[in-house]
């Protein structure tokens, strides 16, 4: 799965934003108290930790707890393990970057079938 596909799934399925999608260029919007808020084209939580942190905050709002580990010290490579838990359910992912680990664990927590396959 390409990163922009992950970003599209995160924005639409996890964040609940609406998309005007055109290939790899997407404009995201959500509706709030004052009408439509355009998020922009640069939402990329799979590679940008600032955007990934928005995903963590969204899951916290949904009642999930998160925990993570930097596995670099054990393996000599850059690896991150990120988990979201709610009740007795735990959804985790190990990836080469923290943003990607956050995204993949979030997709699993929202039971997005595409994430479970990868």
LOZA-830858 format. One record per atom (N, C-alpha, C, CB): x negated, y, z; atom name; residue in three letters. Coordinates in nm, 4 decimals. Each point is the difference from the previous one (the first is absolute). Glycine has a CB too. Layout:
<sites>
       c1       c2       c3  a   r
        X        Y        Z CA ala
...
</sites>
This chain:
<sites>
       c1       c2       c3  a   r
  -0.0847  -0.1165   0.0000  N unk
   0.0847   0.1165   0.0000 CA unk
  -0.0902   0.1241   0.0000  C unk
   0.1871  -0.1250   0.1225 CB unk
  -0.1600   0.2194  -0.2114  N unk
  -0.0782   0.1226  -0.0067 CA unk
   0.0389   0.0941   0.1134  C unk
  -0.0196  -0.0251  -0.2492 CB unk
  -0.0712   0.1133   0.2842  N unk
   0.0273   0.0921   0.1104 CA unk
   0.1225   0.0866  -0.0248  C unk
  -0.2423   0.0018   0.0490 CB unk
   0.2621   0.0469  -0.1716  N unk
   0.1163   0.0867  -0.0222 CA unk
   0.1297  -0.0782   0.0159  C unk
  -0.1359   0.1422  -0.1557 CB unk
   0.1341  -0.2711   0.1276  N unk
   0.1193  -0.0822   0.0229 CA unk
   0.0283  -0.0120   0.1503  C unk
  -0.0463  -0.1289  -0.2132 CB unk
  -0.0577   0.1146   0.2915  N unk
   0.0147  -0.0056   0.1451 CA unk
   0.0546   0.1332   0.0502  C unk
  -0.1901  -0.1666   0.0183 CB unk
   0.1346   0.2763  -0.0691  N unk
   0.0451   0.1326   0.0412 CA unk
   0.1476   0.0219  -0.0324  C unk
  -0.2320   0.0855  -0.0350 CB unk
   0.2755  -0.1336  -0.0812  N unk
   0.1406   0.0117  -0.0401 CA unk
   0.0886  -0.0787   0.0969  C unk
  -0.0685   0.0278  -0.2424 CB unk
   0.0289  -0.1498   0.2763  N unk
   0.0774  -0.0810   0.0940 CA unk
   0.0054   0.0649   0.1379  C unk
  -0.0651  -0.2053  -0.1272 CB unk
  -0.0473   0.2572   0.1728  N unk
  -0.0030   0.0659   0.1306 CA unk
   0.0928   0.1212   0.0009  C unk
  -0.2367  -0.0786   0.0351 CB unk
   0.2249   0.1641  -0.1343  N unk
   0.0807   0.1223  -0.0037 CA unk
   0.1485  -0.0312  -0.0072  C unk
  -0.1887   0.1177  -0.1115 CB unk
   0.2249  -0.2122   0.0256  N unk
   0.1415  -0.0298  -0.0200 CA unk
   0.0616  -0.0887   0.1055  C unk
  -0.0433   0.0255  -0.2363 CB unk
  -0.0229  -0.1347   0.2684  N unk
   0.0592  -0.1006   0.0885 CA unk
  -0.0282   0.0249   0.1477  C unk
  -0.0224  -0.1610  -0.1853 CB unk
  -0.0954   0.2118   0.2170  N unk
  -0.0352   0.0222   0.1400 CA unk
   0.0384   0.1415   0.0439  C unk
  -0.1888  -0.1650  -0.0221 CB unk
   0.1458   0.2649  -0.0539  N unk
   0.0270   0.1384   0.0377 CA unk
   0.1433   0.0410  -0.0320  C unk
  -0.2403   0.0521  -0.0385 CB unk
   0.3037  -0.1220  -0.0561  N unk
   0.1381   0.0322  -0.0357 CA unk
   0.0136   0.1197  -0.0917  C unk
   0.0651  -0.0951   0.2147 CB unk
  -0.1723   0.1282  -0.2857  N unk
   0.0018   0.1146  -0.0895 CA unk
   0.0539  -0.0404  -0.1362  C unk
  -0.1942   0.1008   0.1226 CB unk
   0.2452  -0.0047  -0.1946  N unk
   0.0469  -0.0230  -0.1363 CA unk
  -0.1100   0.0401  -0.0967  C unk
   0.2409   0.0389   0.0678 CB unk
  -0.2428  -0.1059  -0.1807  N unk
  -0.1086   0.0224  -0.0951 CA unk
   0.0537   0.0334  -0.1381  C unk
  -0.1439  -0.1559   0.1307 CB unk
   0.0776   0.2513  -0.1924  N unk
   0.0163   0.0195  -0.1430 CA unk
  -0.1275  -0.0575  -0.0586  C unk
   0.1509   0.2116   0.0180 CB unk
  -0.1426  -0.3374  -0.0591  N unk
  -0.1193  -0.0763  -0.0369 CA unk
  -0.0231   0.0004  -0.1505  C unk
   0.0349  -0.1438   0.2005 CB unk
  -0.1577   0.1680  -0.2364  N unk
  -0.0436  -0.0051  -0.1392 CA unk
  -0.1366  -0.0667  -0.0038  C unk
   0.1317   0.2096  -0.0604 CB unk
  -0.1341  -0.3375   0.0321  N unk
  -0.1237  -0.0773  -0.0055 CA unk
  -0.0757   0.0158   0.1316  C unk
  -0.0125   0.0291  -0.2513 CB unk
  -0.1092   0.0244   0.2463  N unk
  -0.0812   0.0123   0.1211 CA unk
   0.0101   0.1386   0.0637  C unk
  -0.1549  -0.1693  -0.0957 CB unk
   0.2415   0.2570   0.0429  N unk
   0.0183   0.1332   0.0570 CA unk
   0.1386   0.0051   0.0619  C unk
  -0.1568   0.1072  -0.1699 CB unk
   0.1623  -0.0815   0.2984  N unk
   0.1268  -0.0022   0.0722 CA unk
   0.0177   0.1280   0.0787  C unk
  -0.0101  -0.2493   0.0146 CB unk
   0.1327   0.2977  -0.0095  N unk
   0.0340   0.1133   0.0837 CA unk
   0.0990  -0.0490   0.1034  C unk
  -0.0411   0.1676  -0.1869 CB unk
   0.0067  -0.1521   0.3142  N unk
   0.0816  -0.0514   0.1086 CA unk
   0.0800   0.1111   0.0641  C unk
  -0.1664  -0.1803   0.0397 CB unk
   0.2861   0.1471   0.0039  N unk
   0.0807   0.0983   0.0714 CA unk
   0.0832  -0.0698   0.1065  C unk
   0.0077   0.1479  -0.2040 CB unk
   0.0284  -0.0721   0.3030  N unk
   0.0886  -0.0480   0.1044 CA unk
   0.0967   0.1125   0.0319  C unk
  -0.1759  -0.1582   0.0952 CB unk
   0.2862   0.1249  -0.0353  N unk
   0.1004   0.1008   0.0299 CA unk
   0.0093   0.0187   0.1503  C unk
   0.1277  -0.0579  -0.2092 CB unk
  -0.1366   0.1814   0.2502  N unk
   0.0049   0.0310   0.1416 CA unk
   0.1039   0.1059   0.0287  C unk
  -0.2395  -0.0607   0.0206 CB unk
   0.2227   0.1240   0.0895  N unk
   0.0942   0.1012   0.0474 CA unk
   0.0176   0.1144  -0.0993  C unk
  -0.0637  -0.0595   0.2323 CB unk
  -0.0414   0.0935  -0.3035  N unk
   0.0035   0.1144  -0.0908 CA unk
   0.0034  -0.0405  -0.1468  C unk
  -0.1225   0.1287   0.1715 CB unk
   0.1628  -0.2494  -0.2008  N unk
   0.0081  -0.0463  -0.1381 CA unk
  -0.1195  -0.0860  -0.0379  C unk
   0.1297   0.2041  -0.0562 CB unk
  -0.1601  -0.2051  -0.0717  N unk
  -0.1066  -0.0859  -0.0516 CA unk
  -0.1374   0.0553   0.0360  C unk
   0.1497  -0.0705  -0.1878 CB unk
  -0.2370  -0.0180   0.2292  N unk
  -0.1386   0.0340   0.0264 CA unk
  -0.0842  -0.0822  -0.0965  C unk
   0.0444   0.0550   0.2467 CB unk
  -0.1189   0.0099  -0.3323  N unk
  -0.0845  -0.0706  -0.0959 CA unk
  -0.1327  -0.0312   0.0671  C unk
   0.1115   0.1151  -0.1970 CB unk
  -0.1459  -0.2425   0.1984  N unk
  -0.1231  -0.0450   0.0646 CA unk
  -0.1199   0.0283  -0.0905  C unk
   0.1278  -0.1793   0.1242 CB unk
  -0.1103   0.1560  -0.2529  N unk
  -0.1080   0.0229  -0.0957 CA unk
  -0.0482  -0.1281  -0.0632  C unk
  -0.0670   0.1974   0.1301 CB unk
  -0.0300  -0.1809  -0.2170  N unk
  -0.0520  -0.1132  -0.0763 CA unk
  -0.1182  -0.0667   0.0678  C unk
   0.0782   0.1116  -0.2056 CB unk
  -0.1338  -0.0503   0.3078  N unk
  -0.1264  -0.0483   0.0539 CA unk
   0.0145  -0.0892   0.1228  C unk
  -0.1007   0.2049  -0.0888 CB unk
   0.2187  -0.2566   0.1168  N unk
   0.0184  -0.0925   0.1121 CA unk
  -0.0656  -0.1328  -0.0357  C unk
   0.2173   0.1131   0.0690 CB unk
  -0.3244  -0.1457   0.0005  N unk
  -0.0764  -0.1212  -0.0320 CA unk
  -0.0458  -0.0680   0.1286  C unk
  -0.0764   0.1016  -0.2183 CB unk
   0.1696  -0.1604   0.2943  N unk
  -0.0376  -0.0579   0.1291 CA unk
  -0.0938  -0.1198  -0.0090  C unk
   0.2162   0.0792   0.0818 CB unk
  -0.2235  -0.1430  -0.1958  N unk
  -0.0881  -0.1161  -0.0113 CA unk
  -0.1475   0.0387  -0.0074  C unk
   0.1848  -0.1198  -0.1147 CB unk
  -0.2129   0.2493   0.0892  N unk
  -0.1396   0.0449  -0.0068 CA unk
  -0.0284   0.1225   0.0857  C unk
  -0.0083  -0.0923  -0.2280 CB unk
   0.1110   0.1618   0.2743  N unk
  -0.0179   0.1236   0.0767 CA unk
   0.0481  -0.0219   0.1438  C unk
   0.0291   0.1404  -0.2103 CB unk
  -0.1197  -0.1325   0.3059  N unk
   0.0344  -0.0299   0.1387 CA unk
   0.1031   0.0985   0.0542  C unk
  -0.2285  -0.0962   0.0331 CB unk
   0.2292   0.2204  -0.0802  N unk
   0.1010   0.0963   0.0465 CA unk
   0.1401  -0.0464  -0.0387  C unk
  -0.1676   0.1870  -0.0200 CB unk
   0.1831  -0.2344  -0.1028  N unk
   0.1294  -0.0515  -0.0445 CA unk
   0.0336  -0.1314   0.0700  C unk
  -0.0333   0.1117  -0.2220 CB unk
  -0.0674  -0.1952   0.2431  N unk
   0.0225  -0.1274   0.0695 CA unk
   0.0478   0.0252   0.1425  C unk
  -0.1769  -0.1106  -0.1413 CB unk
   0.1257   0.2168   0.2033  N unk
   0.0427   0.0294   0.1356 CA unk
   0.1471   0.0398   0.0046  C unk
  -0.2331   0.0704   0.0547 CB unk
   0.2852  -0.0104  -0.1614  N unk
   0.1437   0.0284  -0.0090 CA unk
   0.0798  -0.1302   0.0043  C unk
  -0.0474   0.2090  -0.1338 CB unk
  -0.0072  -0.3127   0.0736  N unk
   0.0645  -0.1315   0.0008 CA unk
   0.0012  -0.0556   0.1422  C unk
  -0.0739  -0.0426  -0.2387 CB unk
  -0.0379   0.0540   0.3092  N unk
  -0.0067  -0.0460   0.1394 CA unk
   0.1047   0.0729   0.0835  C unk
  -0.2468  -0.0503  -0.0241 CB unk
   0.2569   0.1813   0.0066  N unk
   0.0978   0.0794   0.0751 CA unk
   0.1428  -0.0413  -0.0335  C unk
  -0.1618   0.1904   0.0047 CB unk
   0.1893  -0.2203  -0.1304  N unk
   0.1335  -0.0450  -0.0407 CA unk
   0.0350  -0.1319   0.0686  C unk
  -0.0275   0.1159  -0.2221 CB unk
  -0.0670  -0.2091   0.2257  N unk
   0.0279  -0.1274   0.0655 CA unk
   0.0198   0.0165   0.1496  C unk
  -0.1320  -0.1146  -0.1760 CB unk
   0.0603   0.2058   0.2372  N unk
   0.0225   0.0288   0.1421 CA unk
   0.1429   0.0494   0.0213  C unk
  -0.2448   0.0557   0.0304 CB unk
   0.2929   0.0310  -0.1191  N unk
   0.1381   0.0490   0.0076 CA unk
   0.1003  -0.1138  -0.0136  C unk
  -0.0749   0.2186  -0.0950 CB unk
   0.0371  -0.3226   0.0235  N unk
   0.0863  -0.1157  -0.0219 CA unk
  -0.0121  -0.1032   0.1127  C unk
  -0.0216   0.0381  -0.2463 CB unk
  -0.0585  -0.0063   0.3498  N unk
  -0.0113  -0.0886   0.1153 CA unk
  -0.1145  -0.0989  -0.0042  C unk
   0.2385   0.0249   0.0194 CB unk
  -0.3304  -0.0098  -0.1134  N unk
  -0.1158  -0.0889  -0.0089 CA unk
  -0.1155   0.0542   0.0831  C unk
   0.0718  -0.0719  -0.2296 CB unk
  -0.1501  -0.0179   0.2823  N unk
  -0.1271   0.0337   0.0624 CA unk
  -0.1085  -0.0366  -0.0994  C unk
   0.0888  -0.0375   0.2371 CB unk
  -0.1998   0.1103  -0.2329  N unk
  -0.1088  -0.0346  -0.0915 CA unk
  -0.1289  -0.0206   0.0775  C unk
   0.1103   0.1301  -0.1843 CB unk
  -0.1935  -0.2178   0.1309  N unk
  -0.1330  -0.0203   0.0552 CA unk
  -0.0905  -0.0435  -0.1128  C unk
   0.0912  -0.0610   0.2280 CB unk
  -0.2189   0.0906  -0.2120  N unk
  -0.0939  -0.0261  -0.1084 CA unk
  -0.1375  -0.0368   0.0551  C unk
   0.1269   0.1589  -0.1474 CB unk
  -0.2082  -0.2078   0.0564  N unk
  -0.1387  -0.0331   0.0344 CA unk
  -0.0880   0.0260  -0.1213  C unk
   0.0750  -0.1745   0.1685 CB unk
  -0.1919   0.2279  -0.1425  N unk
  -0.1022   0.0149  -0.1029 CA unk
  -0.0851  -0.1258   0.0076  C unk
  -0.0018   0.2577   0.0123 CB unk
   0.0084  -0.3399  -0.1144  N unk
  -0.0693  -0.1284   0.0012 CA unk
  -0.1407   0.0077  -0.0572  C unk
   0.2201  -0.1089  -0.0196 CB unk
  -0.2683   0.2299  -0.0068  N unk
  -0.1307   0.0179  -0.0631 CA unk
  -0.1142  -0.0564   0.0820  C unk
   0.0895   0.2015  -0.1073 CB unk
  -0.0821  -0.1846   0.2378  N unk
  -0.1111  -0.0432   0.0843 CA unk
  -0.0232  -0.1499  -0.0065  C unk
   0.0478   0.1909   0.1492 CB unk
   0.0584  -0.2672  -0.1626  N unk
  -0.0130  -0.1452  -0.0024 CA unk
  -0.0477  -0.0533  -0.1344  C unk
   0.1793  -0.0099   0.1694 CB unk
  -0.1372   0.0744  -0.2775  N unk
  -0.0253  -0.0567  -0.1322 CA unk
  -0.1119   0.0685  -0.0776  C unk
   0.2365  -0.0629  -0.0026 CB unk
  -0.2737   0.1834   0.0444  N unk
  -0.0987   0.0742  -0.0772 CA unk
   0.0613   0.0692  -0.1205  C unk
  -0.1714  -0.1614   0.0755 CB unk
   0.3008   0.1439  -0.0977  N unk
   0.0730   0.0655  -0.1082 CA unk
   0.1065   0.0891   0.0605  C unk
  -0.0433  -0.1930  -0.1575 CB unk
   0.0937   0.2849   0.0784  N unk
   0.1086   0.0865   0.0455 CA unk
   0.1323  -0.0753  -0.0139  C unk
  -0.1292   0.2089  -0.0671 CB unk
   0.1900  -0.2445   0.1794  N unk
   0.1303  -0.0672   0.0023 CA unk
   0.0832   0.0570   0.1129  C unk
  -0.0991  -0.2105  -0.0969 CB unk
   0.2245   0.2279   0.0726  N unk
   0.0930   0.0497   0.1007 CA unk
   0.1164  -0.0959   0.0142  C unk
  -0.0660   0.2365  -0.0503 CB unk
   0.1082  -0.2547   0.1717  N unk
   0.1186  -0.0798   0.0294 CA unk
   0.1018   0.0934   0.0645  C unk
  -0.1354  -0.2164   0.0292 CB unk
   0.2543   0.2249  -0.0877  N unk
   0.1041   0.0872   0.0537 CA unk
   0.1256  -0.0822   0.0222  C unk
  -0.0974   0.2018  -0.1173 CB unk
   0.1637  -0.1791   0.2303  N unk
   0.1207  -0.0750   0.0341 CA unk
   0.1092   0.0938   0.0485  C unk
  -0.1394  -0.1996   0.0584 CB unk
   0.2599   0.1668  -0.0966  N unk
   0.1186   0.0649   0.0546 CA unk
   0.0806  -0.1095   0.0680  C unk
   0.0038   0.1843  -0.1798 CB unk
   0.0461  -0.1544   0.2981  N unk
   0.0810  -0.0996   0.0699 CA unk
   0.1281   0.0647   0.0504  C unk
  -0.2069  -0.1279   0.0670 CB unk
   0.3091   0.0451  -0.0618  N unk
   0.1303   0.0421   0.0513 CA unk
   0.0632  -0.1233   0.0621  C unk
   0.0287   0.1858  -0.1756 CB unk
  -0.0043  -0.1787   0.3048  N unk
   0.0493  -0.1192   0.0685 CA unk
  -0.1042  -0.1095  -0.0063  C unk
   0.2367   0.0613  -0.0553 CB unk
  -0.1956  -0.1799   0.0122  N unk
  -0.0931  -0.1121  -0.0106 CA unk
  -0.0615  -0.0116  -0.1389  C unk
   0.1320  -0.1174   0.1741 CB unk
  -0.0934   0.2062  -0.2650  N unk
  -0.0503  -0.0060  -0.1376 CA unk
  -0.1258   0.0844  -0.0167  C unk
   0.2335  -0.0376  -0.0815 CB unk
  -0.3309  -0.0185   0.0109  N unk
  -0.1268   0.0663  -0.0250 CA unk
  -0.0296  -0.0072  -0.1501  C unk
  -0.0855  -0.0578   0.2338 CB unk
   0.0492   0.1716  -0.2917  N unk
  -0.0277   0.0076  -0.1437 CA unk
  -0.1383   0.0603  -0.0170  C unk
   0.2471   0.0245  -0.0590 CB unk
  -0.3395  -0.0997   0.0022  N unk
  -0.1362   0.0477  -0.0099 CA unk
  -0.0604  -0.0172  -0.1367  C unk
  -0.0232  -0.0513   0.2355 CB unk
  -0.0868   0.1226  -0.2552  N unk
  -0.0738  -0.0097  -0.1251 CA unk
  -0.1462   0.0329   0.0268  C unk
   0.2058   0.0620  -0.1348 CB unk
  -0.2943  -0.1310   0.0654  N unk
  -0.1429   0.0290   0.0044 CA unk
  -0.0422   0.0463  -0.1380  C unk
  -0.0406  -0.1708   0.1836 CB unk
  -0.0184   0.2893  -0.1902  N unk
  -0.0396   0.0595  -0.1275 CA unk
  -0.1345   0.0699   0.0159  C unk
   0.2423   0.0296  -0.0664 CB unk
  -0.2986   0.0132  -0.0457  N unk
  -0.1301   0.0660   0.0014 CA unk
   0.0055   0.1435   0.0522  C unk
  -0.0635  -0.1441  -0.1904 CB unk
   0.1809   0.2056   0.1922  N unk
   0.0131   0.1359   0.0521 CA unk
   0.1174   0.0065   0.0973  C unk
  -0.0983   0.0954  -0.2128 CB unk
   0.0908  -0.0017   0.3061  N unk
   0.1095   0.0182   0.0952 CA unk
   0.1297   0.0416  -0.0697  C unk
  -0.1682   0.0626   0.1742 CB unk
   0.1660   0.0329  -0.2699  N unk
   0.1258   0.0375  -0.0652 CA unk
   0.0686  -0.1182  -0.0697  C unk
  -0.0943   0.2284  -0.0313 CB unk
   0.0177  -0.3097  -0.0362  N unk
   0.0597  -0.1136  -0.0697 CA unk
   0.0539  -0.1028   0.0994  C unk
  -0.1568   0.0374  -0.1928 CB unk
   0.0861  -0.0598   0.3027  N unk
   0.0489  -0.0926   0.1024 CA unk
   0.1307   0.0506   0.0603  C unk
  -0.2363  -0.0698   0.0503 CB unk
   0.2452   0.1999  -0.0249  N unk
   0.1232   0.0595   0.0527 CA unk
   0.1145  -0.0236  -0.0965  C unk
  -0.1326   0.1745   0.1219 CB unk
   0.1105  -0.1458  -0.2491  N unk
   0.1060  -0.0138  -0.1003 CA unk
   0.0480  -0.1439  -0.0141  C unk
  -0.0968   0.1946  -0.1202 CB unk
   0.0044  -0.2869   0.1126  N unk
   0.0390  -0.1385  -0.0204 CA unk
   0.0734  -0.0549   0.1223  C unk
  -0.1962  -0.0305  -0.1534 CB unk
   0.1518   0.0681   0.2731  N unk
   0.0703  -0.0434   0.1217 CA unk
   0.1389   0.0634   0.0070  C unk
  -0.2207  -0.0266   0.1195 CB unk
   0.2323   0.1533  -0.1600  N unk
   0.1307   0.0678   0.0013 CA unk
   0.0972  -0.0652  -0.0978  C unk
  -0.1137   0.2143   0.0632 CB unk
   0.0656  -0.2497  -0.1805  N unk
   0.0868  -0.0670  -0.0978 CA unk
   0.0483  -0.1337   0.0541  C unk
  -0.1225   0.1131  -0.1878 CB unk
   0.0347  -0.1855   0.2549  N unk
   0.0406  -0.1269   0.0608 CA unk
   0.1026   0.0234   0.1105  C unk
  -0.2250  -0.0981  -0.0544 CB unk
   0.2052   0.2039   0.1331  N unk
   0.0942   0.0306   0.1079 CA unk
   0.1387   0.0334  -0.0534  C unk
  -0.1907   0.0825   0.1372 CB unk
   0.1952  -0.0251  -0.2557  N unk
   0.1285   0.0319  -0.0636 CA unk
   0.0479  -0.1125  -0.0908  C unk
  -0.0594   0.2417   0.0106 CB unk
  -0.0106  -0.3564  -0.0041  N unk
   0.0375  -0.1200  -0.0739 CA unk
   0.0071   0.0257  -0.1511  C unk
   0.1271  -0.0778   0.2014 CB unk
  -0.2257   0.1501  -0.2515  N unk
  -0.0083   0.0267  -0.1439 CA unk
  -0.0695  -0.1207  -0.0630  C unk
  -0.0085   0.2563   0.0320 CB unk
   0.0781  -0.3311  -0.1097  N unk
  -0.0467  -0.1270  -0.0559 CA unk
  -0.1320   0.0158  -0.0757  C unk
   0.2380  -0.0741  -0.0170 CB unk
  -0.2559   0.1845  -0.0547  N unk
  -0.1223   0.0204  -0.0777 CA unk
  -0.1239  -0.0028   0.0899  C unk
   0.1308   0.1360  -0.1659 CB unk
  -0.1182  -0.0858   0.2885  N unk
  -0.1144   0.0060   0.0917 CA unk
  -0.0336  -0.1376   0.0553  C unk
   0.0621   0.2343   0.0599 CB unk
   0.0389  -0.3145  -0.0384  N unk
  -0.0231  -0.1325   0.0569 CA unk
  -0.0784  -0.0866  -0.0977  C unk
   0.2119   0.0191   0.1338 CB unk
  -0.1944   0.0033  -0.2620  N unk
  -0.0694  -0.0803  -0.1030 CA unk
  -0.1474   0.0329  -0.0100  C unk
   0.2121  -0.0117  -0.1254 CB unk
  -0.2521   0.1343   0.1654  N unk
  -0.1396   0.0372  -0.0188 CA unk
  -0.0812  -0.0120   0.1271  C unk
   0.0722   0.1520  -0.1791 CB unk
</sites>
